[in-house]
Amino acid sequence: MGAAYQTISVEKRGQVDWLTLNRPEALNTINLAMVGELNDYFGRLYHDGSVRVVVVRGAGKAFCAGLDIKEHHDRGDVPFGGGFGFQGYLADVYVKMRRCPQVILSLIHGPACGGGFAFALASDIRLAGESAKMNAAFIRIGLSSCDMGVSYFLPRLVGGSIAAELMLTGRFIHAPRALAVGLVAEVVPDAGLEAAAQPWIDDLLHASPMGLRMTKEGLAMAIDAASLEAAMAIENRNQVMCAKSANFAEGMRAFIEKRAPVYSPD
């Protein structure tokens, strides 16, 4: 999977995919080819039980500086995109990121703007390099900042007040403040991002495959749950399913024996 990709690269390290946005000469801006490849990758990932964690990062000096404005301006034919053309085609990527059962860990350095900001927001965990700066750039080019899921993700991550500030002005939020408001989990020197990711990956892989998937799913549903009872109904369903897995018994044994669990695919 991914051998034919031109704008992204996927390196498999055991149960972890390292996905690199790979247009460094263009600050990893989003073009039509990248949207197609990301849709393909995350669409396939939904059914790929061999992958448990995806690490997303950018090649070169940026995570992703947003839309490739020049290509967007010059482009002729656009995909159907659920009836919304390119708008819907790109939006599908973020939906697939949230729908896939794998945990997505983003390593952000340099600019993460517009659609690139949305890539970071659609991830489950974010680590930032010291150079990271993120903004809802849409509003600075005559658009609404309510785009690519930003109006959904950002208030849930940092609260309505900070989300309004960032979305109405298009101002950058830099790494120190992103850490202070809980937008990122850690800030490290840019050169140390890959090393900083490894303890997070180790902790994620310490969970059982089903436990990890069910936790991502349960979190997503609980955020929008209509009531405590609705959230607990999902919790009860997921916990019963996990408890019936052989990996639950293995996790209990490993805890008692003070060793790392050896999980089988669920």
Buried (B, 14 or more C-beta within 10 A) or exposed (E): BBEEBEBBBBEEEEBBBBBBBBBEEBBBBBBBBBBBBBBBBBBBBEEBEEBBBBBBBBBBBBBBBBBBEEBBEEEEEBBEBEEBEBBBBBBBBBBBBBBBBBBBBBBBBBBBBBBBBBBBBBBBBBBBBBBBBBBBBBBBEEBEBBBBBBBBBBBEBBEEEBBEEBBEEBBBBBBEBBBEBEBBBBBBEBEEBEEBBEEBBEEBBBBBBBBBBBBBBBEEBBEEBEEEEEBEEBBEBBBEBBEEBEBBEBBEEBEEEEEEBEBEEB
